[in-house]
Amino acid sequence: MASVFEKIAENCGVIEIMMHEQLQKVHFYIEPEWKNQLRTETKETLLWSVNRGSTSDSVRDFAVRSKAIIADMKYLKDVNDYSIFTRLLLEYKAFINHMVIVLSYAINFLMLIVWKAPLEEFRQEKPDYMYEFWEEGGVFLTLWAIHLVFTSLATIAYFVAFPPSTRALVDDLVRMFFGAEALEKRQQKWAKKHASGGKTTNLPTSTAALSEDDVQDDRKVALAEAQDSVFKSQQIISSINDTQLIDRTAYRTQTSLLDPLSFYHLVFLASSAFGYVTYGYTLAFPLLHIVVGNQTLSRVIQSVTKNGVTLMYVFLLMGVGVYIFNLVVFAFMRKDLDALHGGYCETLAQCFTTSMRYGLLSGGGLGDFLPQENYAFHDQNFARFFFDLLFFGLITTIGLNVVFGIIVDTFSELRDDKYRTTELMNSQCFICGRQSHDFQRYGTGFRHHIRHEHNMWNYLFYFKHLDAMDANDYNAIEQFVAEKLFTEVYDFFPINTALCLQNMGDTEEEELQDIKTDVRRILEMLEKARQQEEEEDMQQKQAQARQMGSGGGQGITGNRNSTILAEE
């Protein structure tokens, strides 16, 4: 019996809901399989990519992303139930990727040891081998076959988890050829078409049927508004029953073949497939698989790709600058370029290629590559001096440093975002937005609060709980939250409040009252001390006056006796 209660308690979720300006605690049961369907990589992606601006923006983005995650969980459940192969493929996906990385590095390490340059032909692609075990049909063939199996499994596992979508492919093409605005209009149109199962919802209104005399009666207006609310709720519940609260087709993550990861996995599989016929040359590409799933290396790649459009325009501007200098080289210095050393300038295209190559790769720009003694295109040496100086300053120094600066600034921005996100996760509740010190001082502790009271994953599981239920079986709170989710109104989150902080105001008033009492007591003590000091000063003055009076009488008597003795 105890184990049953422990199991129920382990799978019991607790959240807090703001309903009609009243904070309610909700208990619900979490199916154990839901925790298995919520993958670790999905949680990590949500934690690091969710909007962490204001609390209201954060919970709104969280709710939107939760719908996509729940839709993906439904899809993965169907995939797991499809066959034992797909279930094992997704279950051991991480192990398969690790094996691909190990095999890729092992094969390339052995290639470093075994390969040697052929002696017969200088440009022969097939290498010679220092050891016979690497010959065709030996160790290399075995390792390549194993590598191809694991590469195929990793690629299949990726596309099973993120199947290509025609809608996502069309979205990418629209964005590519017509811009982001056209894509946004297309997505809004699609969302309206598929909202409420593609049906247009015309909610009835009772207030429209009221006469002017009836509208003047507040009670009738309130009754009509209540009827409208009931009608709208019935309409929403009917729509939920027809399409489910979270429709898998509408909310599931859409993956395009043009997506960087999708395209990478296709090239990744092709490089492994052609590894044997290319003697192992293409097996160097799978070494990049170490980046997949690695947050640190992903940020390094993202530092270049995040501002890819800006970098492209900067490179285009640099190309224009090099082309302008190239025209000067083509007009006045092309005969002095040495073709034996790579200075091809028979056509303008060759001259541009030479200028681009050596102008950017040489430390001093074109001035390092061009003959130093050539000043034929101007009688004075100042022309060549300014030519070399302008190319070095504009292209080599400013242009390349702008490129490096964009990359470094982007990496610094990503690093700062990571530190900021880490700091927020350790010091602020994601759901309510209150700081950790509030719970340390007035509640049951910050860690207890984010794990048991405002656990963000419990809110996601509650949405999943509502989606799994029949809408006709909702209780009052469940129907309230379901209607809010369906209409995309997320004011049910307990922003800036929590049940454990309900007495926080009273506690602060009590502390303020205690402070006032202490201050009053201190003032009374100071007043008593001041009065006592004044009494002591008064007594001291009276004592001094008495002493002075007694001393004066003795002086008069002594003078009188001395006068009498003098007369005698």
N, C-alpha and C positions, 0 to 999 in steps of 0.2 A: 504493500500500500504506500509505503514511504517513497519507493522509487517512482511510482506513478505520479505522486504529487511533485516530486523533484523534476520529472520530465515535463509536466505541465508548466511548472514555474519557469523552467529553462526556456520554454517556447512561448511564454506569455509576454506580450509586448505592452508597454505603457507609454502613452503620449498625453499631451495636454492640448485641448482645442478651445479656441475663443468662439463661443456661441452666444449671440445676442448680448454681447458685452459682459458675459459671464464666463469665467475660466472653468473648463470641465476636464476632469481626468478620465481617460478612456483606457480600458483594458480589452485586449483582443488576443486571439490565438494566432501564432505564426506557424505555418506548416513547415516542418523540418526541411522539406525539399526546396522551399523558397530560398533558404540560406545557401544551399548548394548551387542553385541556379544563379544567384548573385555572385558573379565571378570577382576575384580579387582585382584583376586588371580593370574591371568596370568601376569598382569602388575607387581605385587609385585615380583613374581618369576623372571621375566626378569630383573628387576631393581637390585636385589640383587645377581643374579647368572651370569650375563653377564660378559664377560672378560673385565676388566678395566686396562689392561696393557698399551701398546701404543695405540694412537688414531686409527691407521690403524687396529690393531688387534681388537679393540673394535667395530668399525663399521662393520668389516667383521663378527664377531661373532653375532652382532646385526642383520645383513642381513640374516644370516643363520637361526637364531632363528625366525626371522620375517616370513620366509617362513613356518616354522612349525606352528606358531601361526595362520597365514592366512589359512593354511590347516585345522587346528582345528576349526577355525571360520566357514569354509564351512561345516564341519561335524556337528557342533552344530546347524547351521541353518537348516540342513536337519532333525536333531533330533527334533528341536522346531516345525518344520512343520509337523512332523510325526503324532503327536496327542497332544491334550490338556494336557494329563497326563504328557508326557515327558516335555512339555513346563513349566508347573507348578512345576514339580519336580526339574528342573534345576534352575528355578527362585527363589524357596524357599529352595534351598539347604543349605544355611547358617543357616536359621531358624531351619531346621530339625536337623542339627548337634548341635545347641545350645540346643534344646529340649532333645536330647539324653544325653547331659552332665548334664543338670538339673535333669532329671529323674534318671540317674545313681547315682548321689550324694544324691538325695532325698531317694532313696531306701536303699542305704548303710547306710545313717544316721539313718533311721528308724530301720534297722537291729541292729545297735549299741545300740539302746534304748530297743528294744523288745527282742532280743535273750538272752537266758540263757542256761547254760549247763544242759543236762538231768541228772537226779539222778539215773536212773536205771542202765545204762551201761556206763562205762567210755569211751569206744570207739564208741559210737553211733554217727553217722554222723548227724542225724536229731536233730536239737536243739528244746528245749522247748521255749515257748513264755510267756513273762510276762503279755501280754495283749491279750485278746481274739480276738480283731479286726484283728489281723495278721494271724489268722488261715487260712487253705486252703479254698479257695472259698471266702475269704474276701478281705481286702485291698491289701494284697500281690498279689493275682491273678489279680486284676484290674490293679495295677501299672505295673506288669510284662507284661500283655497283651498290655498296652499302650507303654511300653518300647520296646517290640518286634516289634510293628508297626513302630515306629520311627526308630528303628535300621534297619529294612528291607528297609525303604525308603532311609535312608542314604547310605546303601550299594548299592542299586539299582542306586541311583543318582551318586555315584562314578563310577560304572562300565558303566553307560550310558555316562558319561563325558569322561571316559578313558576306552574304551572297550578293553578287552584282545586281543592280537595279537599273531597269531601263529609264525610270523616272529620274534617278540621280545622274545617269549619263546624259539625258536630255538637258537637265539643269546645268551641268558643266558646259555643254555646248552652247547653251543660251548665254551663260555668263561669259564664255570665251569670245563669242562673236557679237553679242548685243549689249553686254555690260551688266553690272550688278543691279541697276534699276529694273531692267527687263526681267531679270531673274526674280526679283522681289515681287513684281506684279504677277508673274506666273505662279509663284508659291502662294500668294494671297488668293488668287483665283482658284487654285487647286484646293486650298483649305476650306474656302466657302462651299465648293462643290461637294466635298466629302464630309462636311460638318453634319452631324445628326443623320449619318447614313445616306447623305446625298439628298435628303428631303428638306424642303423649305418649311420652316417652323413658323406658323402664324398663331401666336398666342392670343387667346380670347381676352377681351377686356370688358369687365362689367360696368366700369364707370362711363363708358360711352353710351350705355343704354339709360342712364339716369337723366331725369328732367332737371331743369334749372332749380326748381323748388327742392328737389331731392338733394342736389349738390350742396345746397345751403345747410342741409342737416348733417352735422359732423358725424353723427353716429352712422348714418347711411353711407357716407363716404368711407368711413373706416371699415364698414362691413363690405363695401364693394372692393376696397383694396385688399381685404383679407381673402375675398373670393378670387380676385386676380392672382394672389399669391398661391392659392390652392390649385387653380387652373394651371399656372405655370409649373408648379411642382409636378402635377400629374403629367403634363406634357413632357417634362424632362425625364421623369421615371419611365414613361412609355418609350422615349428615345433610347434610354439606357438599355431597356429590355430588348430593343430591336438591334442595337449596334454594339452593346457592351459599353461599359464606362470608358475603357481604354481599348480602342480598336487597334488590333495588331497591324493591319494594313496601313492605317493612317499614321501611326506613331512610330513604327519600327524604323531603326536606323537604316538609311538608304546609302548604299555603297556603289560608287561608280568605278568602272574599269579605268577611268582617267585619274582616280584617286592615287596619290603618291604611293601608298602602301600596296594597293592593288597592282599598280604597274610594276612596283618593285618585285612583288612575288612572282609575276609572270617572267620578268627578266631573270630573277633568282632561279626559277625552275629551268629556264632555257640554258643558263650558264652551266648548271649541273648536268643537264642532258647532253650538252656538246662537250663536256669535259674530257671524255675519252678520245673522241676524234680530233680534238685540238691538242692532244698530248698533255692536257692539264692546264693550259693557259687560262681558260675561262673559269677554272675553279678558284681563281683569286677573288672573283666577285662575291661569292658567298661569305667571304671574310667580313663583309659589311653587315652580316646578319647579327652581329653583336650589338648593333645600334638598336635593333627592334626590341622594344620593351625596356630599354635602359633609359631612365629619366635624365641622367647626366649627359650622356652622349646625344640624346634627342634634343636637349637644349642647345648643345653645340651646333648641331645641324640646323636647328630652328633659328639660331642667331644669323645664319646666312639666308635662309629661305623666308623668314618673316618679312623682311624688307626687300624681297627679291625684285619687286617692280622698281623700287628706288635705285637699287644697285644696277638694274638693267639700263635705266635712264642715264646714270652716271657713266657707265661704260660706253653708252652711245655718244654722250658728250665728249668723252675722251677720244673715241674713234673719230669724231668730227675734227677735233683738234689735231690729231695725228695726221689726218688726211690733208689738212691745210698746210702743215709743215711738209708733208710728203710732196705737195705740188712744188714747193721751193726746191726740194732735193731733186725732183724729176727735171725741173727746168735748168738748174745750174750745176748740179753735182753728180748726175747719173753716170757720166763717163769715168769718174774717179772711183766708183765703187768696184770692189774686187769680187768677181763672181766666185772665185775659188774659195773665198772666206764667207760666202753666203750673201754677198751684196748684189742680188739680182735686181736690175732696173731697166730691162729692155722694154717693158711695157709699164703703163701707169699702175696696172693691177699688181705686177711684180714689185714695183717700187713701193706701193702701199703696204704689201705684205712684209717687205724688208723693213720698212720704217716702223710698222706696228710691232714686229718681232723684236728687233734690236733696240727700238726706242723705249719699250717697256721693260725689257729684260736687262738692259745695260744700266749699271748704277748711275751713270751720269747722263743718261738719255742718248739721243743720236750723236751727241758730241763725242762720246767714247768710241763709237763705231766708225764715224766718218773720218776720212784722212785728215790729219791735223794740219798739214801744210797747204790745203786747198782753200784759196780765197779768190778763185777765178771769177766768181759771179759778182764781185764788187772790188773796186780798186783798193778800198780801205779795209783793214782788218776788223774794223768795228762791226761790219755787217755780220761776219761769221761769229763774232763774239756775242752779239745780241741774239743771233739765231740759236746758238747753243744754250745761252742763258735763259731765253724764253721757253724753250722746250723743256729744259730741266726744271724750271720754276713752275710752269703751268701744268705740264703733263706728269713728269716723274714725281715731283714733290707734292703739289696741291692735289692733282687728280688721284694718285694712288693713296695718299693719306686720307682723302675724303672717303674712299672705299673702305680702307682699314678702320677709319673712325666710325662709319656706319655699322660695321660688323661688331666692333668692340662695344659701342654704345648699346646695340641690341642685346648682346650677351650680358652686359651689366644690367640692363633693364630686366631681362629674364631672371637673372640671379636675384635682383632686388625683389621681384615679384615672388620668387620662391621663399625668400626670407620673410617677406611680409605675410604670405599665406601661412607659413609655419608659425609665425608669431600670433596670428589671428586664431589658428587652431588651438594654440596652447593658452590663450588668454581671453577668448570670447566665445560665448555660446552661439553656434551657427543659427539656431532656430529663433531665439528671442533677442540675441544681440547684446545681452548683459555681460559685463566684465566679470572675470573670474573672482576678483576680490569681493564682489557682492555676495557670491555664494559661499566663499570662505568665511565671511563675517556673519551673514544672516541665515544662510541655508545649511545644507548638509555636505557642502564641499563641491568644488567645481567638477572634479572627476566623476563623482556620484551623479551630479546633475546631468552631464552630457552623456552618461552611459545609461541611466535609468529613468530620467524624467524628460529630457529633450534630446533623445537619441535620434539623429537624422535618419538612420537606417530603419528605425521603428516607424517613422512617418512614411517612408517608402513602402514598408511592408503593410502598413495600414491602407495605403492606396491599393496595393495588391489584394488585400483582404476585401476591400469594397468591390474591386473588379471581379473577384471570384464569386461573390455572393449574388443571389437573385435580388434584383432591385426591390421586389415586393416584400422581401424579408428584412429590409433595413429598419433599424430603430430610428428614433428622432435624430440623434447625433449623426449616425451613419448617413441618413438621408440628407441632412444639412451639409455635410462635407462632400458627399457625392454630387449634389447639385452645384456646389461651389467649384468642384473640379471640372464638371461638365461644362459649366459656363465660363471657366477660366478666371474665376474671381478667387483670390487666395488670401482673403482677409480673415480666414479661420486660424492662421498661424498665430501663436501667442507672442507677438512682437513686443519687446521691451517689458515683458512681465512673465512671471512664473508663480506657481502655487506656493513654492517654498519661500517666495519673497512677498507674499500677501501681507504679512505682519511687519514688513520692513519699515513702513511709514510709522506704525505705532511704536516700534522699537526706537526709531529715530526721535520721536516725540518724547518717549520716556527718557532717552539719553539726554535730550536737551533739557528736560525738566530736572534731571539729576544734576546736570551742569549748573543750572540756575540755582538749585538748592545749595550746591557746594559754594558757588560764588556768594550767595547770600550769607551762608555760614561764615565764610572767610571775612566778609565785610563786617559782620557782627563782632567777630573776634578782634578785627582791627580797631573797631570803635571802642570795645572794652579796653583794649590795650592803650588806646589814646587817652581815654578817661582816667585809667589808672595812672598813666604817666603824668597827666595834669594834676591829679591829687597828690602824687609824690612831690611834684615841683612846688605845689602850694604848701605842703607841710615843711619842705626844706626852707622855703622863704620865711615862714613863720618862726622856725627855729633860729634862723640867722638873725631875725629882728629881735627876738628875746635875748639872744646872746649880746647883741649890740647895746640893748637897753641896760642890761646888768653891768656891762663893762663901763658905761658912761657914768653911772651912779658912783662907782668906786673911785673914779678919777676925780669927781668934784669933792668928795670927802677927803681925799688925800691932799688936795690943794689947800683946802681950808685948814687942816692940821698943820701943814707946813707954814702957813701964814701966821698962825698963832705962835708957833715956836719962834719965828723970826722976831715978833714983837717983844717976846719975853727976853 
